[in-house]
């Protein structure tokens, strides 16, 4: 059986390159790139070439480039059944997904697939068409391969350890998450420059449709494991967003541009960009209150990186994920009852899949001890995601039927939240 072909469509976000951090069995080293000629395409090729030239574990990707205004029309020449990767501008992303499915390609699209509620019917139609053609359409949920998220879900599912999920209330949710990201950061060991269009909310969307997608994905998967979620199961309670100020000097540093683009003029005040990238969302899933906070700061202090904090409240224990370093998270079990024996039993059962995982007693409860070999890091999670999707393409029975309705429910939340926040 020939290796699967990869087709990259209009790459404009560094996630498209991170998927190629390692060579993958069953995936051809020849990458077909369909894109307009410009800085986004050149940046993508440069990032992948760094993987090819690194000293340790160099990759061997090569390219067949279809650049020009007709790049989408030429998709029909791609081998049917190939995997299309779409990671770039978000406003028109649904059109690229539709074109890929129409050309007979599987799709792995960076989040968000859509940013407006008006595009939900288009997403629903393309998912139905993909199912009819036996194609997969998935979004890039790299966080599913974070070991703390995996172990969190396992402990949450154990009633003897966690008990029942506390529903909570608005202002005191049963599930709460905080995510802090930084505009100026390093990715794969180099400063991560961003295209100027990234700061155009109409093009990129904001936190409520971007980072919140990851948080909703985690919350929904833990609360409703292996189950389909209908859009009627979720209800938005409140949503708001607010800006992070970006000076012209900072904008120049992170984009390489010398001046503000004209399209950002409505958001420029006193030569400062009010980048509307922060958001708060309160929603319920089957009666459980979930609260999410996403903020963007300029740059992390030395030795620190992005921050992720999650709390799931149970009747027997509270599960918390806390940031413990630039690229390291810890999972804590904070008891509300005597769960020591149940926790030891669950940890013993987890040895089948994660030998060496343990627990260490602390004043407030237990810390789950996780061997470093299971910590993939930010970039490694993209490699693991690609490997998992390739496995699903090779073995379609491994793709759960609930993924499509859950994708729709997730984007109903994100797009609805943005629309609500914009109404004030």
N, C-alpha and C positions, 0 to 999 in steps of 0.2 A: 504494500500500500504506500503510495507516494506521500512525502511529508506535506503537511498542511501549509498553505501559503498565507502570509500576513500582508494585509493591505492597509496602509495608514492613510487616513483621509484628512487633509488640511490640519496638520498638527500645529497647535499654537500654545499648548500648555506642556510643561515639563513632565507631566505624568505619562505622556505618550512615549517618552524616552525611557522612563524608569521601568516600564514593562519589558524592556529589552536589556535589563541589567545582567542577565545570564542567558546562555544558550539553552534552548528547551528541546528535549527529545521529541521527535515527531513534528517539529516546526522547521520549515525550510529557512536557511540562513539568508535567502534572497527576500528582501523586503520591498514590496511595491508601494511607492509613495505617490499619492495623487493630491496635488495642492497647487494653488496659485504661486507663482514665483514671488518671493519676498522675504522679509526678515524672519517670519515665523518658520518657514521651511528651512532656512539656513541655520537657525538656532537649533532646530530639531536634529538636523544632520550632524551638527557640531557636538551636541550632547551624546549622541550614540557613538560617534567616532571616539569620544573619550573612553567609552567602555572598550572599544576595540584596541585602544592603545595603552590601557593600563597595564602595569607590570604583573599584578596578580590576577589570575583568572581572566585574561583578556577574552573578549567576545570576538566573533568573526562575522558580523553582519555585513552584508553588501546590499546595494540599492539599485532598483530600477525606478527611475524618477519620471513621472508624468506631470510636468509643470506647465501651467498655462491656463487661460480662461476656460478651456473645455475640459478641465480635469475631472469633473463629475461625469460628463458624458462618456468618458473613456473607462469608467468603472465597469461598463458592460463587457470589457475585454478581460477583466479579472477572472481567474478560475472560479467557477461556481463552488460554493462550499468553503471558500476562504474565510478568514477571520478579519473583519474590518475593525480597526482601532480609530476611535474618534475622540480627540481631546484637544479642545481649542475654544473658540468663541462659542458662547452658550446660546445667544439669541437665535441663531439659525441652525442649531445642532439637530433639531428634530428633522429638518429637511435632509440633512446628511444621513441620518439613520434611515429615513424612508428610502433614499436613493440606494443605500447599501443593501437593504432587504430586497428591494425591487431587482437588484442585480444578483440575487441569490447568495448573499454573504451573511454569515454570522456577524454579530455586532457586539463589541465591547466599548461602551461609551463612558467617558469621564462624567462625573457628576458636575452640575445637574444636567439631566437630559432635556429638561424644559424649565423655563423660569416664569411662565405666565399660565394662569388657569385656562385661557383660551386654547392652549395647545394640548390639554389633557385628552380631548377626543382624538387628536392625531396620534398621540402616544398609544392610546387604547387600540386604535385601528392598526398601527404598525405591529403591535404585539400580537394581535389576532392574525395578521398576515404572516408574520414570522412563524407562528404555531402551525398555520396551514402548510407552510413550506418546510416544516421541520427544521427551522433555524432558531438559534438562541439570540436573544437580545438581552444584554445585561449591562449594568452600570458598574463602574470601578469602585467597589467597596473594599478597599485594601484593609480596612480595620477589622474585617472578619477574620483576618489571619494573625491578629495580635493575640498572643497566648493568654494575656490577662482577660481579654474578652471571652475567649473560649472557656477558660476555667470559671469565670464569673457565671456564664450560662449553665455550666454543669452544677455548680453549687446552688444556684437559684432554683434549678429543677428538682433539687433534693428537699422534700418537705421536712424531713427530720432535721436538716441543717438550717434551712431558710424559713420554713413555715409557709404561711400564705402571704402573697403580696399585699402590702398595705395600700389601699386605694389613695389615701391622702386627700388633699383638697387644694384648690388653687391658692397659692401662697405657702402651702405646706405639702408639696407633692409627694407621692409615693416613690417617684423616680425623679432624680434631678441630675443634670449634667452641666458642666462648665467646660468650655473649650477656648483657649487663648492661642491665637496664631500671630505670626510676625511678618510684616511686609518685606523686611530685609532679612534674608536668612541664607544659609548655605544648604545646597542640595547636592548629594553625591560628591561632596568635598570641595565645591566651588561656589562662589557667590551666585545667588539665583536672581538674575535680572528678569524683570517682568515686562511684557509688551505694554505700550501706553494704553491700548484698548482695555487692558485688565482693570483700569481705574474708571472705566465707563460703566456705571451700574446698569444702564440699559442693555449693554452688551454682555457683561459678565454676570449680572445679578449681584445680590449681596449675601450676607451671612445666612439669612433665612432660607435661601434656596441653594446655598453652596455647602458650607461646612455643616449646617444643620441636617443635611441629607445623611451624613455619616452617623450623627447622633440618633436621629430617628430610626435609622436602620438597626443600630445596636439595641435601642430600647424595644422596638417592636419585635425583634427576633428573640430577645430574652423573655419578654412578656408573653409572646405567643409562639413558642418554638414549634417548628414543623407544622404550622397551621396557616391556612389562607386567611388574610385580613381583607374584609370588604371595606369599601370607602365609607359605608354607613357605620363601621366600627370605630371610626375616629372622628373627633369633634374638636375644632379649634376654639379655645376659650379666649385667648388674647394674644396679640402680637404687636411688637413695636420695633423700630430700628433707629439708630442714631449714628453720627459720623465719627470717624477718626481724622483729625486734621493732619494734612500732609503739606509740608512746605515745598516751595519750588526746588530748593537745594536737595531735599530728600527725593523728590520726584526725579530729578536729574540722576541722582545716584542709583536708584532702583530700576530706571528705564533706559538711561543713556540719552534721553531726549533733552534738548536744550531749552525748550519752552513748552508751555501748556498747549496741548492740542485744542483746536477750536471747539471740538465736540464736548470738552469738559467745561466750557465757559459758564454754563448755568450753575455749576457747583463751586466756582472760584469766588472766594470772598477775601478781599485784602491780600491778594496774591497767595492765598492758601486754599488748598483743595479740601472741601468737606466730603471725605470719602465715606459714603453711607454703607459701611461694611459690617456694622455691629447689629446684633439682634437678640430679642428675647421672645420665646414662643412657649405658650402654655396650651397643652392639648390633653385630651383624654383618649385612651384606648381601652374600649370595653370597660369603662368606668374607672380605670386607673389614671390618676392625674400625673402628667409628665411635664416637667419644667426644664427648658433648655436656655442656656446663655452662651452666646458666641461673640467674642470680641477679637479685634485685630489691633495690635500695638505696632509701633515702628520696628523695634529691634529688641531681641532678648538680651538680658545681661550676660556677661561672659560666663560660659560654662552651663548656661541654661538654654532651653529650646521651647518649643510649643508645649502647652500645658493641657492635660486632659484630666478631669475629675468627674467621677460618676458615683452615684449613691442609689442603691435599690433597698428599700425598707421592707423587711419581712417581719412576721409576728414572732419568729424565734431568733433571727439575727439580721443585722444590717450588713450588706456587702458594699464595700467601697473600693474604687480604683483611684489611686493617687499617683501623681507624677513624682518620680523619685530620681530624676536626672534628665539630661538633655534628650535622651532617647530611651528612657526606662520608666516603666510603670510597675506599681506594686498593688497586689490584691489583698485586702484585709477583710477578716470576718469578725464583726463586732457583735457579741452575743446579747440577746435579750432574754435568753433562757439557757438551761444547761444543754449545750449542743456538743460538748467535747467528744463523747463517744461517737456520735453520728458523724462529726467532721472527720475523725480519724478513719472511720469506716469508708466514707466517701473518698478520702485521699488515697486509701489503699486500693479502691476500685479504679481510680484514675491511673494507677501504675501501668495498666495495660496499654494505654495510649501515650502516657507521659511519665515513663519511669524516672524516678528521682525527684518528682514533685513532692513537697512535704509541707509541714506547717511549723511555725515557731511561735511559742507563747510570748505575748507582750502584755503590758499593763492593761491595755484596753481590749484585748482579745487575742486574735491570732493573725499572723502574716503568712500568706501562702508563699513558700520558698520555691523559686522557679529556677532550674538550671539555665545558665546562659545560652546553652545550645538551642533552647526553644524561643529565645528572644531574637526575632528576625530583624527588628529595627524598621524604621519607616520605609527605606528603599527595598529591603528584603521582602516586605509584605506585598509589594507589587509583583515581584518575581513569583511568589507563592500563589498570588491570585491568577496570574497568567497560567501557571502550571495546572491549577484546579480547573480553569475554564477549558483548557485544551483537553483535559481528561473528560469533561462533560461532553465536549464535541465528539470525542472518540467513542464515548459510551453515553448516548443520549438518555438512557434510563437513570443516570445519576443526576440529572437536572430535575429538581423538585417542581411539581406542578404548581405549587403555591407561589413560586417566584414572580410570575407575571402579575397576579392580582396584588401582591404585596408591593411591587414596584409602583403600581398605579396608586395605591393607598398612600404610599410615601410621598409621591409627587403631588397628590391632592393636598397633603398637609403643607408642603413647602411652598407651593405656588399660592395656595389660599392664604398662608401666613404673610407672604410678601404683599399680596393685594390688600389685606386687612391693615398692615402697617402703613402702606401708602395712603390709605384713607384717613389715617391719623386717629 
